[in-house]
Structure formats: structure tokens, C-alpha cells
Amino acid sequence: MHRTKKSRQSMFSLFCRDNRNKECPHFRSRYSEMAERPEDLNLPNAVITRIIKEALPDGVNISKEARSAISRAASVFVLYATSCANNFAVKGKRKTLNAGDVLSAMEEMEFQRFIAPLKESLEVYRREQKGKKEARKDKDKKADSEEQDKSREEENDEDDERMEEEEQNDDEEVDN
């Protein structure tokens, strides 16, 4: 089900006009009730500033007002994308949003050009997570191996001590 450009614009205007508009299905969720002020829905300024600086060429500045507008627009986009992704999770009778839900939401929101880069980023993320998991496993195996080696050394030391005691006892018996 694809929304038309007009319906998408009207949803965005609902987001921008009144963050507590009960007519908008995207604000019937529990998340909208958590925000007491419109500013609570904005992303952190430091994050927005960093993203903007990385996107702009050197020497280009941005006003505080423009940064605030971009921050608000980014927050609206995140809320809208989350709401659309949540619809896919609900249709799947799940309470947890997954990457597939987000990709489906991007398509529904008519942001097809983001799907390929998002899939690439998702693959990179999954590879990194797999690498971290394998590194953790290797570390745990190494720790277990070291622990077993230490345990064996302790057992060997105990055996050596026992053998020395037995030799001393044997020597004492021979002397008697």
C-alpha cells in the first residue's frame, strides 16, 4: 500500500503542526504521550551538528535556526519511519521492530533510493556483530584453555609434592 505524495505531505504537516494531534494515527502510540514538549522529540543538537558538518563542504556555516529546523525535520522523519515500521511489525503480530520492517517502511514512504544503502549498512553491521561475537568466543575459549592449563599445572604441582613426600617417607623407612 503506497501513500500518495499528498497524503505523505499531510502526515508530515500533522507532525509539524501539533505534536499531540490525536487525529494523527502516528501519535496515538505510547511514545507521543512520553513527550511533554515538542523539544523532547528532537534529536540531540551535538549529533545534528556533527552530521551537518560532515555533510557540508569546509568553510560553509549553518545558522542556529537552520540547524534547529534540520533537527526538527530529522525528528519528524524518525517518528514517521518508526510509525510505518511499527505498522509492519503489528501486521506480523510482533512487538519488536526489525530491519525488514524498517526497509519495508522506507519503501512504503517512497524512499526507495535509501533501501540499497540501508541494506549495505545492515550487512556491514551484521558482519561487525558476527566478528565481535566470534572474537568473544575466541576470547572465552582462550580463557577456558588458560584456566584448564592452570588447573593442570596445579594438579601437576600437587602430584610432584605428593611424590616428593612419598620419596621422603620411603627414604625415612629405609633409614629405620
N, C-alpha and C positions, 0 to 999 in steps of 0.2 A: 504494500500500500504506500504509494508515494504521495507526499503532500505537494500541493502546488506552491509556486513561489509566493503567491498572495497569502495563502494560509500560513506559510512559514514566516512571512513578514509580520502577519498579525500576531503570531505567537511571540515573536521577538518583541513586538511593541507591548504586548501584555507584560512580558518580563520587565521591560524598561519602565513602563508607566507606573505599575503598582506591584511591588514585590509580594503583597499579601492578597492579591486579587483572587478571590475564591472561585471565580468563574473559570479561571485557567486550570485545566486538569494537571498541569505540571507543578502547581503549588498546593495541591491537595495532599501532597506527601508529608511525612513527618519532618522532613528536612526544612521545609519552609517555615514550620512552626518554631524551629530552633532559632532562627534568625530574628533578633529583636529589632535590628535596624538594617537599612539597606547596605551600610558599610560592612556589616558582618558577612555579607555574601561575597565580598571582594577578595581576590587573591592577595597575598602579601605583596606590598609595594617593592620590597627588595627583589623578589622573584621577577615581577613585571619589569622592573628597571633593568635587571640583568638580561632578560630575554630581548628587550628593546635594544639595548646597547649592542648585543650580538647580531641583531638583525640590521642595524643601521651602519652605513659606512662611517669611517673615522671622521671626526670633525663635525658630525651632524648632531645637533642637540634637540631635545624634546622638552616642551614646556610641561610644567606640573599638571596643568589642566588636560593636556593631551594624554599624558601618562595615566591620569585618573580615568579618562574616557576609555582608553585601551583596557585598563584593569577591569572596569565595569563590563565592557563588551566581552572580555575573556571569561568573566564570571558567568555572564548570561549564557555564553556558549557552553561552558562546562555543565551548567544546570540543565540546559536543553538536551545536550548529548546524554547526560546521565538519565534524564527522564525517559528519553527514547530507548536507551539501552535497557532500562528497567522494564519497559513495556515488553521487550523481547524475553527477559527473564521471567516475567509474570506469565507470558504465553507458554513458556517452557515449564511452568509450575516450579520455579526455583526462586529462592530468596537471595541468591548470590549472583551478582553480575559477573560475566566472564568476558574474555577478549572477543569471542564471537558475537556477543551482544553489542559490544561497542562498534565492531566492524559493521554489523547489520544496521545499527543506528546511524552510522555515517552514510551508509547507502540510502537509508530512508530519508535522511535530512538532505540528500542530494549533494553530498560531499565526496563523490566517487574518486576524485583526484587524490584524496587523502588515504584511501584504502591501501594502495600499494605501499606507500611509505610506512604506514602503520603496521602492515604485515611484516615488512622488513625489520622494523624496530622490534616487533614482537619476537621474531626469530632470533635477533641478536640478544634480546633479554633472556629468552629461553636457553640459548647456548651458554650465556654467562651463568645463569642459575644452575644449569647442569654441571658446568665446570666447577662452580663453588661447591655443589653437592659432592662431586667426585673428590675434590680436594679435601673436604671434610671427612669423607670416607677413608681416604688415604691417610689422613692425619690420625683418625681413630684407629686404623689398622696398625699404624706405626706405633701409636701409644700402647695398644694392646700387645704388640710384639715386644716393645721395650719392657713392658710390665712382665710379660712371660719370661723374657731374658733375665730380668732382675730376680724374679721368683726362682728361676733355675739356678742362678748364681747363689742365692741364699740357701737353696737346698744343697748345692754342691759344698758350700762352706760348712753347713751343718754336718754333711756326710764326712767331710775332711776332719772336723772337730771330733766326731764320733770315732773315726778310725784312729786318730791320734790318742784318744782316751783309751781305746781298746789296746793299742800298742803299748801304752804306758802300763796298763793293767797286766798285759802279757809279760812285759819286762819285769814288773814287780813280782809276779808269780814265779818267774824263772829265778829271780834273786832269792826268793824264800825257799 
